[in-house]
Amino acid sequence: MKIFCSGIGGIGLSAYAAYQKASGHEVIGSDREENALISDLRKQGIPIAIGQDGSAIPKDTDLFVHTLALPKSHPELIIAVECGIPCMTYFQALGALTKSHMVIAVAGTHGKSSTTAMAAKVLIDSDLHPSVILGTKTADLGGRNWLKGDGDLFLVEACEYYRSFLHLAPTVLLVTNVTGDHFDAYRDMEDYRSAFRELIGKLPVNGALITHCSDAACAELTRNAPCSVIDADTFPLEPLLVPGKHMQKNAQLVLGLASHLRIRTAERSLHTYNGCWRRSEIKGKSAAGALIIDDYGHHPNEIKTTLEGIRDAYRGKRLICVLQPHTHDRVLKLYHEFTQALGAADLVIIPNIFEARSDRDSAKADPRKLAEDIAIGSSVETHYAESIENAELMLKEIVKANDVIVTMGAGDVWKIADRLVART
């Protein structure tokens, strides 16, 4: 089969493309700009066009798979439809790919990637030979975001955006939390949680729902579960190499999975789990000797919990957070939560607001006002830098050897971390 992937440089679609290439299909792709994932896909033999005017789509394409971010007016989607090529979103395609396997899905507002990465390590170490599609990269998958195993298990990270995860048919479901996000796709919290109830309703009688029952919102989801429920909170908080109680809570979910699958070596695997890409990832040191950490966190709860974990791990050091909020819509709808989330830091720099979905943002947030309100709400010195470049210059002027710098966000703030380390 010849598969064309539009938006192939995304973390999910890149994994799907690589998996299908490894399965013997001919895969071609396109994206707006180069990135490290695209470079790696080319090394795997996948031709990728930069620029998406539609000219790269072969006429004999059998399947057109695209990122959900692709608007209906996109040139490639229009051409695919006009040519009569079957079209699927990434999650529709992932559902089709995994339907013949025993699917283990990891869902939740945040913590999905770390939990999936931990679960992947446990399954691999247990010689269960899983296939994996992950929303980040990890050393346990050879530094990549996918693995093609020859076993029956297929482990996937399941995103709730526009109810995408409903295209999956999991047998086992791990739910990290349901604190709410993506309110450009959901009316309110009830609408958001209804998507999770619908996913849980798809579980088979012989399946399992694994979640934290001490969390009232998660406990509510279990009430009408059609299968057995495993309370992750009955498992111990294991000591880990990665910082933060939130990581230990993620590990509890994986222990619940191990219990369901009768794996006896999960604790040993978790004790040697060393993190994954952009999840409290230690990048190195700056020229001044400061420790540089990069993190994908972009929801206020993620930001708060991650910074608290880093604070606990590096007591006595000045903690500087360069936070790039992700989408105006998220900032506006969770504004109060954002202003309260940065209290663990000693200094906060807001470079800008990353406009990932400018066509869907209901209004524009004011990043300068946000910085002022964070200073008040979190009782922390906060500066608005106006750009990524200015934030980097600001850091160079103030950074000291004993500092810990955390770049945080789902946009391009990671570039600061990479450049600070590269220039040592």
C-alpha positions as CSV (number, residue, x, y, z in Angstrom):
1,M,0.0,0.0,0.0
2,K,1.2,3.5,-0.8
3,I,0.5,5.9,2.1
4,F,0.9,9.7,2.0
5,C,1.2,11.4,5.4
6,S,0.5,15.1,5.5
7,G,2.0,16.7,8.6
8,I,4.5,13.8,8.9
9,G,6.8,15.8,11.2
10,G,4.3,15.7,14.1
11,I,5.1,13.4,17.0
12,G,2.2,11.1,16.4
13,L,2.0,10.9,12.6
14,S,5.8,10.4,12.4
15,A,5.5,7.3,14.5
16,Y,2.6,6.0,12.4
17,A,4.6,6.6,9.2
18,A,7.7,4.9,10.5
19,Y,5.7,1.9,11.8
20,Q,4.0,1.5,8.4
21,K,7.3,1.8,6.6
22,A,8.8,-1.0,8.8
23,S,5.7,-3.1,8.0
24,G,6.6,-3.0,4.3
25,H,4.3,-0.2,3.0
26,E,5.5,2.6,0.8
27,V,5.3,5.8,2.8
28,I,5.7,9.4,1.5
29,G,5.1,12.6,3.4
30,S,5.1,16.3,3.6
31,D,5.3,19.1,6.2
32,R,5.7,22.9,6.5
33,E,9.3,22.8,7.8
34,E,12.2,20.6,8.7
35,N,12.6,19.1,12.2
36,A,14.6,16.3,13.8
37,L,11.7,13.8,13.4
38,I,11.7,14.4,9.6
39,S,15.4,14.0,9.5
40,D,15.1,10.6,11.2
41,L,12.3,9.5,8.9
42,R,14.4,10.2,5.9
43,K,17.1,8.0,7.4
44,Q,14.5,5.3,7.5
45,G,13.9,5.7,3.8
46,I,10.8,7.9,3.7
47,P,10.8,10.7,1.1
48,I,9.5,13.9,2.6
49,A,8.6,17.2,0.8
50,I,8.9,20.5,2.6
51,G,6.0,22.6,1.4
52,Q,2.4,21.5,1.1
53,D,0.9,22.7,-2.1
54,G,-0.2,19.2,-3.1
55,S,2.3,18.6,-5.8
56,A,4.1,15.9,-3.8
57,I,1.0,13.6,-3.6
58,P,1.4,10.6,-6.1
59,K,-1.7,10.0,-8.2
60,D,-1.5,6.3,-7.3
61,T,-1.7,6.9,-3.5
62,D,-3.8,4.4,-1.7
63,L,-4.3,6.2,1.6
64,F,-4.0,9.9,2.6
65,V,-3.4,10.3,6.4
66,H,-3.3,13.7,7.9
67,T,-2.9,15.5,11.1
68,L,-6.1,16.7,12.7
69,A,-4.7,20.3,12.5
70,L,-5.1,20.2,8.8
71,P,-8.1,22.5,7.8
72,K,-10.6,21.3,5.2
73,S,-9.3,24.1,2.9
74,H,-5.7,22.7,2.9
75,P,-4.4,22.2,-0.6
76,E,-3.2,18.7,0.0
77,L,-6.5,17.6,1.5
78,I,-8.4,19.2,-1.4
79,I,-6.3,17.4,-4.0
80,A,-6.6,14.0,-2.1
81,V,-10.4,14.3,-2.1
82,E,-10.5,15.4,-5.7
83,C,-8.3,12.4,-6.7
84,G,-10.6,10.0,-4.9
85,I,-7.9,9.0,-2.4
86,P,-9.3,7.5,0.9
87,C,-8.6,10.0,3.6
88,M,-8.1,9.5,7.3
89,T,-7.0,11.5,10.3
90,Y,-4.0,10.2,12.2
91,F,-6.2,8.6,14.9
92,Q,-8.6,7.1,12.4
93,A,-5.5,5.5,10.8
94,L,-4.1,4.4,14.1
95,G,-7.4,2.8,15.0
96,A,-7.4,0.9,11.7
97,L,-3.8,-0.1,12.3
98,T,-4.3,-1.5,15.8
99,K,-7.7,-3.2,15.5
100,S,-6.3,-6.7,15.1
101,H,-4.1,-6.4,18.3
102,M,-4.8,-6.3,22.0
103,V,-4.6,-2.5,22.5
104,I,-3.4,-1.0,25.7
105,A,-4.2,2.8,25.7
106,V,-3.0,5.5,28.0
107,A,-5.3,8.5,28.2
108,G,-5.7,11.6,30.4
109,T,-5.2,15.3,30.5
110,H,-1.5,15.1,31.3
111,G,1.1,12.4,32.1
112,K,0.2,10.3,29.1
113,S,3.6,10.3,27.4
114,S,5.6,9.5,30.6
115,T,3.2,6.8,31.6
116,T,3.2,5.2,28.1
117,A,7.0,5.4,28.1
118,M,7.2,3.7,31.5
119,A,4.7,1.0,30.3
120,A,6.7,0.4,27.2
121,K,9.9,-0.2,29.2
122,V,8.1,-2.7,31.5
123,L,6.6,-4.6,28.5
124,I,9.9,-4.7,26.6
125,D,11.9,-5.8,29.7
126,S,9.3,-8.5,30.2
127,D,9.9,-9.9,26.7
128,L,6.3,-9.4,25.6
129,H,7.6,-7.8,22.3
130,P,5.0,-5.0,22.2
131,S,4.3,-2.6,19.4
132,V,4.4,1.0,20.6
133,I,3.2,4.4,19.3
134,L,4.4,7.1,21.7
135,G,3.9,10.9,21.9
136,T,7.6,11.5,22.7
137,K,11.0,9.8,22.2
138,T,12.7,7.5,24.7
139,A,15.9,5.6,24.9
140,D,13.9,2.4,25.5
141,L,12.6,2.7,21.9
142,G,16.1,3.3,20.5
143,G,15.6,7.1,20.9
144,R,12.5,7.0,18.8
145,N,8.7,7.3,19.3
146,W,7.7,3.9,17.9
147,L,8.4,0.2,18.0
148,K,7.3,-2.6,15.9
149,G,7.1,-5.8,18.0
150,D,6.1,-9.3,17.0
151,G,3.7,-9.8,19.9
152,D,0.0,-9.3,20.2
153,L,0.2,-6.2,22.5
154,F,-0.1,-2.7,21.0
155,L,0.6,0.1,23.4
156,V,-0.6,3.6,22.3
157,E,-0.8,7.0,23.7
158,A,-4.4,8.1,23.3
159,C,-5.2,11.8,22.8
160,E,-8.6,13.2,23.7
161,Y,-8.5,16.2,21.3
162,Y,-11.8,16.3,19.4
163,R,-12.5,12.8,20.9
164,S,-9.7,11.4,18.7
165,F,-9.1,8.4,21.1
166,L,-12.6,7.1,20.3
167,H,-11.2,5.7,17.0
168,L,-9.3,3.2,19.2
169,A,-10.7,-0.1,20.6
170,P,-8.6,-0.7,23.7
171,T,-8.8,-3.8,25.9
172,V,-6.9,-2.1,28.7
173,L,-7.1,1.6,29.5
174,L,-4.9,3.6,31.8
175,V,-6.4,7.0,32.8
176,T,-3.9,9.4,34.4
177,N,-6.3,12.2,35.3
178,V,-9.2,14.3,33.8
179,T,-8.6,17.8,34.9
180,G,-9.6,19.3,31.6
181,D,-8.0,20.8,28.5
182,H,-8.6,21.4,24.8
183,F,-11.6,23.7,25.4
184,D,-11.5,24.7,21.8
185,A,-12.8,21.2,21.2
186,Y,-15.0,20.8,24.3
187,R,-17.9,23.0,25.6
188,D,-17.0,22.5,29.2
189,M,-15.7,20.0,31.8
190,E,-18.8,17.8,31.5
191,D,-18.4,17.6,27.8
192,Y,-14.7,16.8,28.3
193,R,-15.3,14.0,30.8
194,S,-18.1,12.6,28.6
195,A,-15.5,11.7,26.0
196,F,-13.6,9.6,28.6
197,R,-16.9,7.9,29.7
198,E,-17.5,7.0,26.0
199,L,-14.0,5.6,25.7
200,I,-14.4,3.6,28.9
201,G,-17.7,2.3,27.6
202,K,-15.9,0.7,24.7
203,L,-13.8,-1.6,27.0
204,P,-14.7,-5.3,26.8
205,V,-16.0,-7.2,29.7
206,N,-12.6,-9.0,30.0
207,G,-10.7,-5.8,29.8
208,A,-9.5,-3.4,32.6
209,L,-9.7,0.2,33.5
210,I,-6.7,1.4,35.6
211,T,-6.8,4.8,37.3
212,H,-6.3,6.7,40.6
213,C,-9.5,6.1,42.5
214,S,-8.5,8.6,45.2
215,D,-9.0,11.3,42.5
216,A,-12.8,12.1,42.7
217,A,-13.0,12.8,38.9
218,C,-11.3,9.5,38.0
219,A,-13.4,7.6,40.5
220,E,-16.5,9.0,39.0
221,L,-15.4,7.6,35.6
222,T,-15.2,4.0,37.0
223,R,-18.9,3.8,38.2
224,N,-20.3,2.4,35.0
225,A,-17.2,0.7,33.7
226,P,-18.1,-2.5,31.8
227,C,-15.0,-4.3,33.0
228,S,-12.8,-4.7,36.1
229,V,-11.3,-1.6,37.7
230,I,-7.8,-1.5,39.1
231,D,-7.1,1.2,41.6
232,A,-3.5,2.4,41.0
233,D,-3.4,4.0,44.4
234,T,-3.2,0.6,46.0
235,F,0.3,0.2,44.6
236,P,3.4,1.8,46.3
237,L,5.1,5.1,45.2
238,E,8.3,3.6,43.9
239,P,11.6,5.5,44.0
240,L,12.5,6.7,40.5
241,L,15.4,8.3,38.7
242,V,13.1,11.0,37.3
243,P,12.0,13.7,39.8
244,G,8.5,14.4,41.1
245,K,5.6,12.7,42.9
246,H,3.6,13.0,39.6
247,M,6.1,10.6,38.0
248,Q,5.6,8.2,40.9
249,K,1.8,8.4,40.4
250,N,2.3,7.6,36.7
251,A,4.4,4.6,37.8
252,Q,1.5,3.4,40.0
253,L,-0.7,3.1,36.8
254,V,2.0,1.0,35.2
255,L,2.2,-1.3,38.3
256,G,-1.6,-1.7,37.9
257,L,-1.0,-2.7,34.3
258,A,1.7,-5.2,35.3
259,S,-0.6,-6.7,37.9
260,H,-3.3,-7.2,35.2
261,L,-0.8,-8.8,32.8
262,R,0.8,-10.8,35.6
263,I,4.2,-9.2,35.1
264,R,6.4,-9.7,38.2
265,T,9.5,-7.6,37.2
266,A,7.8,-4.2,36.8
267,E,9.4,-2.6,39.8
268,R,12.9,-3.4,38.6
269,S,12.1,-1.8,35.2
270,L,10.6,1.3,36.7
271,H,13.6,1.8,39.0
272,T,15.9,2.1,35.9
273,Y,13.5,4.2,33.8
274,N,15.4,7.3,32.9
275,G,12.8,9.6,31.4
276,C,11.9,10.6,27.9
277,W,12.3,13.5,25.4
278,R,11.0,16.9,26.7
279,R,9.6,15.5,30.0
280,S,11.9,17.0,32.7
281,E,14.7,16.2,30.2
282,I,18.2,17.1,31.4
283,K,19.9,18.7,28.4
284,G,23.2,19.6,30.0
285,K,24.9,22.8,31.3
286,S,25.2,26.3,30.0
287,A,28.5,28.1,29.5
288,A,27.9,29.7,33.0
289,G,27.5,26.2,34.5
290,A,23.7,26.3,35.0
291,L,21.7,23.1,34.7
292,I,19.4,23.1,31.7
293,I,16.1,21.1,31.7
294,D,13.5,21.0,29.0
295,D,9.8,20.1,29.5
296,Y,6.7,19.8,27.3
297,G,4.3,20.9,30.1
298,H,1.7,23.4,28.8
299,H,-1.3,22.8,31.0
300,P,-1.3,24.7,34.4
301,N,-1.5,21.5,36.4
302,E,1.5,20.0,34.5
303,I,3.4,23.2,34.9
304,K,2.8,23.4,38.7
305,T,3.4,19.7,39.3
306,T,6.6,19.6,37.2
307,L,8.1,22.7,38.7
308,E,7.4,21.4,42.2
309,G,9.1,18.1,41.4
310,I,12.2,19.9,40.0
311,R,12.2,22.2,43.0
312,D,12.3,19.2,45.4
313,A,15.1,17.6,43.4
314,Y,17.3,20.8,43.3
315,R,16.7,22.5,46.7
316,G,19.1,25.4,47.4
317,K,19.4,26.3,43.7
318,R,17.7,29.3,42.0
319,L,15.0,27.9,39.7
320,I,14.3,29.9,36.5
321,C,11.4,28.9,34.3
322,V,11.0,30.1,30.7
323,L,7.4,29.4,30.1
324,Q,5.9,29.6,26.6
325,P,2.1,29.3,26.9
326,H,0.6,27.2,24.2
327,T,-2.4,28.7,22.3
328,H,-4.3,31.8,23.2
329,D,-7.5,29.8,23.7
330,R,-5.9,27.6,26.4
331,V,-4.5,30.7,28.2
332,L,-7.8,32.5,28.2
333,K,-9.9,29.5,29.3
334,L,-7.4,28.5,32.1
335,Y,-6.2,32.0,32.9
336,H,-6.6,31.9,36.6
337,E,-4.9,28.5,36.8
338,F,-2.0,29.8,34.8
339,T,-1.5,32.7,37.2
340,Q,-1.3,30.4,40.1
341,A,0.9,27.7,38.7
342,L,4.5,29.1,38.9
343,G,5.0,29.5,42.6
344,A,7.8,26.9,42.8
345,A,10.0,29.0,40.6
346,D,12.2,31.9,41.7
347,L,12.1,33.7,38.4
348,V,9.7,33.4,35.4
349,I,10.3,34.6,31.8
350,I,7.4,34.6,29.3
351,P,8.9,34.9,25.8
352,N,5.5,34.8,23.9
353,I,2.4,32.8,23.4
354,F,2.8,30.0,20.8
355,E,0.1,30.2,18.2
356,A,-0.4,26.6,17.3
357,R,-4.0,26.9,16.2
358,S,-4.5,30.6,15.4
359,D,-7.4,29.8,13.1
360,R,-9.3,28.2,16.1
361,D,-8.4,30.7,18.9
362,S,-11.5,32.5,20.0
363,A,-9.5,35.6,21.0
364,K,-6.0,36.8,21.7
365,A,-4.5,36.7,25.2
366,D,-2.2,39.5,26.3
367,P,1.2,37.9,27.3
368,R,2.4,41.1,29.0
369,K,-0.7,41.2,31.2
370,L,-0.3,37.4,31.8
371,A,3.2,38.0,33.1
372,E,2.0,40.7,35.4
373,D,-0.8,38.5,36.8
374,I,1.6,35.5,37.3
375,A,3.9,37.8,39.3
376,I,0.9,38.5,41.6
377,G,-0.9,35.1,41.6
378,S,2.3,33.0,42.0
379,S,4.3,35.6,44.1
380,V,7.2,35.2,41.8
381,E,9.3,37.7,39.8
382,T,8.1,37.5,36.2
383,H,9.2,39.2,33.0
384,Y,7.7,39.4,29.5
385,A,10.5,39.1,27.0
386,E,8.5,39.6,23.8
387,S,10.2,36.9,21.8
388,I,12.2,33.7,22.1
389,E,15.4,35.6,21.1
390,N,14.9,38.2,23.8
391,A,14.3,35.6,26.4
392,E,17.6,33.9,25.5
393,L,19.4,37.2,25.7
394,M,17.8,37.9,29.1
395,L,18.9,34.5,30.4
396,K,22.5,35.1,29.3
397,E,22.6,38.3,31.3
398,I,21.3,36.9,34.6
399,V,22.3,33.2,34.7
400,K,24.7,31.9,37.3
401,A,26.5,28.6,37.9
402,N,24.1,27.5,40.7
403,D,20.9,28.1,38.6
404,V,18.5,25.5,37.2
405,I,16.8,26.7,34.0
406,V,13.7,25.0,32.8
407,T,12.3,25.7,29.4
408,M,8.7,24.7,29.3
409,G,5.9,24.6,26.7
410,A,4.6,22.6,23.7
411,G,5.8,25.2,21.1
412,D,9.4,26.1,20.1
413,V,10.8,27.2,23.5
414,W,13.0,24.1,23.5
415,K,15.3,25.9,21.0
416,I,16.5,28.1,23.9
417,A,17.6,25.0,25.9
418,D,19.3,23.5,22.9
419,R,21.2,26.7,22.1
420,L,22.2,27.3,25.7
421,V,23.7,23.9,25.9
422,A,25.3,24.0,22.4
423,R,27.2,27.1,23.3
424,T,29.0,25.7,26.3
